[in-house]
């Protein structure tokens, strides 16, 4: 996969030399190039922004500078023989970036990430690239405000990069993790030593009883999800639950009702969660 990032702070992206993504780059699985937007300015001060039409606080990034930069790095929308680039614009006013977006973007051949600063990029930039046949995704990494798109670009590139074939050594580790297809948070994990600071690893995990371990993990995943992310429980497909799942969820105050999971208003308090009966509290 090829990824081009355009930013006024190329050094922000230096972290992508490290860890798994850095390894993927050195292995030739990810061709990542970082560009300085100011290389496409033409004035002495290398200006990238100006005051907003209509007034208001802050500065807006100029469409002409962005247009020159993106025309150079995007190619001709597939007409140049290369694949049409998918333009990703990190912005707090975008759709919230999820594992589903990461999966879809990991299937692309060429991503271009346009990092805005100040109050954002002139809205005609996104409009123009959509009108010229490019796919454009405006994506936020959550409900809080950052000073620019660079940290969000790091988040998205790491989330996408680890899904590329060959990047994560053991693809099995992509299967059960949180925000996978099961729609549940991951169960708690433990390693040696089995006793630490008076806290014991749950006996079942030392039992060697594979079916019981799997059931215990699923129960903990259900309990943890109910406690921390009721929105994810409400989005579960009841048809994907076995009888035991339904019982566990009932104990946590959730019932299947009209093909959906619904929290009982007067249900029991959310259970003790993790760390019950002499095992480990998180
Ligand atoms: Cl993508 N950009 C900025 N500036 N702030 C954000 C964000 C993006 N996602 C959440 N907050």
Boltz pocket constraint, residues with backbone or C-beta under 6 A from the ligand:
constraints:
  - pocket:
      binder: B
      contacts: [[A, 89], [A, 90], [A, 91], [A, 92], [A, 116], [A, 139], [A, 140], [A, 141], [A, 142], [A, 143], [A, 144], [A, 145], [A, 146], [A, 147], [A, 148], [A, 149], [A, 152]]
      max_distance: 6.0
